Amino acid sequence: MNLLRFPRWLWMALLLTVFAWGGHQAFAAASAPAGAEHAVQQAHHAEHTPPFLVIPFVVLLLMIATGPIFYPHFWHRRYPVIAVVLGALMIFTYLFYFHDYHRPVHTLAEYVSFIALLGSLYVASGGILIKVDKAGTPLQNVGMLLIGSVVSNIIGTTGASMLLIRPFIRMNRKRIQPYHIIFFIFMISNVGGALTPIGDPPLFLGYLKGVPFFWVLKKVWFIWLFALVLLALFFYFIDRRNYVKWLGMQEEPSESSGKIAFKGKKNFLWLGVVIGAVFLDPAVFDWVPALEIEGIRVSFVRELIMLAVMYFSYKYADKECLRGNEFDFEPIKEVAFLFIGIFGTMIPALALVGEFASSPEGQKLITVDLLYWATGAFSSVLDNAPTYLTFLAAAMAKVGLDINVPAQVVAFANEHPHYLEAISVAAVFFGAMTYIGNGPNFMVKSIAEQVGIRMPSFFGYIMRYSLPMLMVVLLIVYFVFFF
């Protein structure tokens, strides 16, 4: 395969990697001579984020919600340009108007990490063909969703989603409905990954800050299980009614062997490389190559490994597996473009949240209840990883601790577990409230639409599924565990 013919979005990610890494050094060097005066100026800008700067973020969300419905031809042709322009507008505003180099460069670095992880898991799992010769009964579907939720903690919600969505669709191909995909997003793409730092990005960031690896598993497993059982019951009763109706329309009984076969098993090794690379962080291992910048060790070894996995796992993938999965780059391309806009435009939104949370008024309001609902609400429409860190920092500040001191993070986790439980559960669970709440959501939606499943719109997803179904579960979880 000609390297020059590899998808352009991958080259964009590579260029962004170089830009973010090199730009961080250049901006750090350029700002160093300014000394205390520059630091004061940065702090001034950081403390006074104009609310009108969230307008591009709101515009992008509205266009994501309305574009596919009211102007689909324009949207599908122009969404990459719209997302990149709006994201770049906000990044340049911070760079050249506020002279704030840290936030935009840090955001670009986070975006590269985000797309490298999602892209490598997407491509590597696309070379694994799981042949499921099952009829997709309600019980079998529930079993698949629960098993996938466990797998989400081993290979991440993105890896599990990409590995299992196509087999799940094939199991139900004769009676597939949008709710099948929605509950897949609820359980496997989000709630399922709440037990380990591998499962979901916010938990991994908590691990890097000092939260012990098995802390969430020990403290949250019963909440995780409770929520999954409720979602499984919701799904079972809906699916059973659909199944009975479908059976009544069949002239002959549907037969299946019940066999499950795997092809392209070598790609499991590529998945293993990606999962291993997740931990190649200089904050975890001192031997990881890194540069010392402003007192922080920065390394893109992890991202470069993931991007290499994307290329080689596709180049050497079994072509029959790719054809069987109807694999192409459109879903990850859509995520890559839309989320560069989301990451860029959400900078002021996150800044406003952080400013309020750290203000005296915000500190007075911080309780377990507020942490659960505020972390959840912002995780629904903002990236849940920085939202998690924002409220973790605010909660720690309330009790006089610093999020940048690992020993104090451990102390906070042990002495104030209910705060951290609320933040962790909300950041992961509420990611399922919208298509943009978590990276895998959009990819699963795109894959489903690729095979002809008519998925609900942005608002349709919220009004028909999130609010009447998922929100009920989140309310019950709140009253049982956090009220």
N, C-alpha and C positions, 0 to 999 in steps of 0.2 A: 504494500500500500504506500502510495506517495505521501510523504509527510506534509507536503504543501497542500494536499487535498483534505487534510483533517479539518473538522469544523472550525469556522472562523471564531466562534465564541470561545474556543479553547485558547486560540492565540490571544484573544482579548484578555483572558484570565492570566495568561503568562505575562503579557505586557503590564497588566495591573500589578502583578506580583513584583516585577522589577521597579515599577513606578513607586509603589507603596514602600518598598524596602529602601530604595535609593532616596525617595522623597523624604522619608522619615529622617534619614541621616542629614540630608541637605538642609531641611528646615531646622533640625536641631542645631546644626552648626551655625546657620544664619542667625538663629535667635539667641545663641549663647552670649554674644557680646552685650546684648541689651541688659543682661543682669537683672537686678531687682526691679528696675523700672518696667522692663518687659513683663516680668512675672505679675506685677501689680496690674498692668494693662490687661493681661490675659485673664486675671481673676475678675477684673471689672466686667469684661465682656461675658465671662462665664456666668456672672451673677445676674446679668440683665439681658436675658434673651427676649427680644421683642416677640410678642405672641403672633403677630402677623406672619412671621416666618414659617408657621405651620401650614400656610395656604397651599404651597406646592404639594405637601404631603396629602392634604385633604383632596386637592384636585386629582392627584394620581389615584387615590382610593376610589373616588367617584367615577373616574374613567374606567378603572378595572371593573367596577360594578355595573356600569351602564353600557360600556363599549360593545361587549358581545351581544347585547340585546337591541340597542337602538341604532348603532352604526357599525355593524360587524365587519363589513368590507373594509372600511377605513381603519378600524381598530386593528384587525389582524394584519394589515399591511404596515401600519405605522406605529404599533405599540413599542417596538424597540427604540425608535427615535424619540418618542414622547418620554419614555422612562429614562433614557440616558440624558436627554436635555434637562428634564426637571431635576434629576439627581445632580448633574454637573452644575446647574444653576446654584443649588444650595452649597455645594462644595466650594465653588469659586467665591460665593458670598462670604463664607467663613475665612477663606484664604486671603482674599484681597480687600475685603471691607473691614472685617473684624481683626485681620492679621492673626487669626487663631489657626495655627498649623496642626496642633495636636489632634483636634477632633476629626477633621476630614481625613487626615492621613491614617489615624487609628481606625476610622470607619472603613477606608479602602482596604486596610490590612485585614479587618474582620470579614469584609466581603470576599476577599480572595480565599481566606480560610473556609468560609461558608460554601462557596461554589466549588472549591477543590474537593471538599468532603462529599457534597451532594453529587457532584459530577462523577467522581471516581466510584462511588457506591452504585450509581445509576448504570454506568457503563459496565462495570465488573459483573453486576447481577444480571445485566441484559444478556450475557453470554451463558447463563445457566437456564436450561429449559427443564421445567418441572412438568411432566405429563401426568395429569390427574384424570383417571377414568372413573369419576364418581358422578352421581346424579345431582349432588348439591342439595341434600335434604336439609331442613332447618337445623337438625342436631349436628350434621357434618359441618355446616357452615359455622355454627357456634364453636365447634371444636377447632376449626381452622383459625377463627378470629382469636380464640384464647391462646392457642399454640403460638400464633404469630405475635401476640402481645408479649409472651415470654421471650421469643426470639429477638424482639425489639431491644431488649436489655443486653443482648450479646453482640449484635451487629448494628445496633442503632436503629432508630425509627426509620431513617432513610433506607438503610440496607434491607431491613425486613419488608418495608413497603415495596421497594423495587423488586425484591425476590419473589414476593407472594401475590402481588396484585394480579398478574396475568394468570397464574393458576387458579386464583379465586374467581376471576371472571370466567375462565373456561369451565370450572365446576358448575357455574350457574348460567352458562351461555344460552340455554333454552328458555330461561325465564328471568334474565337479568333485569334489574330495576335500579334506578338511581340510589335507592336507600341501601342497596348492597354496598355500593362504593362509599356512601356517606359513613356507614358504620365501620367500614374498613378504615377510613380516615380517623374516626373517633378512637378506635381501639388500638390498631396496629401503628398508625402514623403518629399517635400522640400519647394517649393515656398509658399504653403498654410500656413505654420507655421511661417510666418514672422511678426505676429501682437502682440504676447504676449510672455513673458518669458517662459511660458509653452510650446509654440510651438516648439522651437528649442534650443538646448543646448547653443549656443553662446549668445543668448538673455538672457537666464537664468543667465549666468555668468555675463553679463552686469548688470542685476538686483541686483545680489549679491554685485557687486562693487559699486552700488549706483544709477544706471539709474532708474528713476521712473517706476513703473510697467506699466502704461498706456502711457508712452512716445512714444514707438514705434507705438502703435495703432494710436495715434494722428498725428504722423509725417509721417507715412509710408503707411497708409491705401490706399491712392490714387495710390501709386506706386504698391502696392500689387494687387489692383483691376485691374489696367492697364495691368500688366504682366499676370495675370490669364485670362483676356479676350483675350489677344493675343494668349496665349497657347490654350485656348478653341476654338478659331477660326481655328487655325492650325489643331487641332484634328478633329474638325467637318468636315472640307473639306476632310481630309484624310479618316475619318471613313465613311462619306457619300458615297464616291466612292466605298469603300469596301462593304458597305451595299447594294448598288444598284446592284453590281456585284453578291453578294450572293443571293439576291432576285431573280435575273434572272436565277439562277440555281435550284430554288425550284419548285418542281412540284405542291405542295400544300402549301397554305399560313400557316405560323407558327402562332399558337394560344397560348395566355397566359392570365392568369386571371388578371395580373397586381398587385397581392397582395404581400405585404411584411410582413413577420412574424419573430418574435424574439423568440429564445429559449435560456435558460441559462442566464436569466436576472440577476440572483444573482451575476454573474461575473462582472456586471457593478459596484457593490459595491467594488469588489477587485480593479477595475480600479480607483475608487474614492480614495481608500486607497493609491494607488501608487501616484496619482496626489497630494494628500495631503502631502505625505511624501516628495515630491520634495522640499517643503518649510521648512522642518525640518532641518534648517541649523543654527548653532550657530551665523553666521554672520547676520542672520535675526531676530532670536528670542533668547534672552539671556537665557531663561529657558531650552533650549535644552541641554542635558548632553554633556559635552565636556571637553577635557583636554587642558590646556594651554601649548603649545609647541612653543618655540622660539617667543613668543609674539602673536601666532596665535591660536585661539580656534579650535581644531580638533575634529570631531565627525563622527562616522560611523553609527549613529542611523538610518539615512535615508536609507542607503544601507542594513542594517540588516532587516529593515521592508520590503524593496522590495524583498529581497531574501526569506523572510518568505512568502510573497504573492505568489511568484513563486511556492513554495512547496504546500501551502494549497489550492491555486486556482486550481492547477492540481489535487491534491488528492481528492477534493470534487467537481470537475467539473462533469457536466452531460456527461456521456460516449457517449450518442447519439450525443451530440454536437461535442465532440472530433472526433468521427467517421465521422460525416457529414462534418467536416472541414478537414478531412484527416490529423489530427494533429500529428506531431512528432517533435522531438527536432533537427532534422538535420539542418534546416535553422539557428537557433540560435547557434547551435554548430559551424557551419561554420564561423559565425560572431565572436564568442568568440575566436576561434583560430587565424583567420586571423588578427583580430584587436589587439590581444596582440602583434603580430609581427609588425603591423603598428605603434602602440603606442610606442613600444620600439625603432624601427629603425628611427622614425621621430624625436627623441630627438635632434640629431645634426642638422637636417634640420630646425627645428623651431629655434634652437639657432642661426644658421647663418642668418635666416630672422630677428630675433630680434636684432642681432648685427648690421646688416646693417641699419635697421630702426632707431636705436638709435644713429648711428654714425653721425658726422657733415654732411657728404655727403648725408646720407639718410634723415636727417632732412631738408636739402635744397630742396630735391625732393618731400617732402610730400605736396601733394595737394589733392583736392577732386578726381581728375582724377586718381592719383596714388593709393589712398586709395581704390577706387572702383575696379580697375583692379588688383592691387596686392593682396588685401584681397580675391578677387574672385578667382584669379589664384591659390593661395596657398590653399584656401578652397576646391578646386576641387580635390586635391590629398593628402592634410594633414587634420588632424582633424580640422573642422572649428571653434571649441570652443577656443582652444589656439591661433589659427590664429587671431580670432576676438580680443582677449585680447592683442596680440602682437601689432597689428596696432592701437588699441585704446590707448595703452600706448604710442606708438610713436607719435600719433596725439596730445595727451594731453601734452607730453613733448615739442612739438613744440611751444605750447602757454604757457609754463611755469607752467603746472599743473601736479599733481601726481595722478596716477590711484588708489593708495592705500588710498587716502583720500576721503571718500564718498561725502563730501560737495563739493569738487573740481570736482568730476565726475558729480554731479548735475549741477554745474556751467558750465562745459564744454558742457553738453547736451543742456542747455538753451542758451549759448552764441555762440556756434559753432555747431548748429544742422546739418548743411550740411555735416560736417565731419562724425558725428555719423550716419547719415542716409546712407551715402555711405558705411561705414563699416558694418552696420547692414544688409542692403539689399544684399550686395555682399556675406557676409558670409553665408546667408541663400540660396539665389538664386543659387549661383554657386555650392552649394553642390550637385546639380543634374547633374553636368557635367560628372561625372564618377560614376562607381559603388561604389567606396570607398569614395566618397565625403561626404556621410552621412550614418549613421548606417542602417536606414531602407532600403536603396537602395539594399544592398546585401540580406537582408532577403526577400524582395519582389521578387527579381530575383530568389532566391532559391525556394520559394513557387511556383512560376510560372513554374520552371523547374520540380518540383516535380509532377505537374499534366500534364506534357508532352508538355509544350510550349517551343519551341526551341528559347531561348533567344540569342541575339547577344553576341559576345565575348567582352572583355574589350575594344579593339580598335574598334570593329564593332559598339559598343554602341556610342562611340565618333564620329566616322566618318559618320555613317549613320543617327544618331539622334541628338546628342548634338550639333555638329558644324553647320549642315544645318538648324536646327530647334530652339533649345534652345538658341544658340549663337545669332541668329537673334533677338530674343526677348530681350536678355541681351544688345545687341547693341542699339536697339530702346530705351530701358529703360535708357541707359546711355545718349544718345543724347537728349532725352526729359527732363530728370530730373537732370542730373549731368554735362552736357557739358558746 
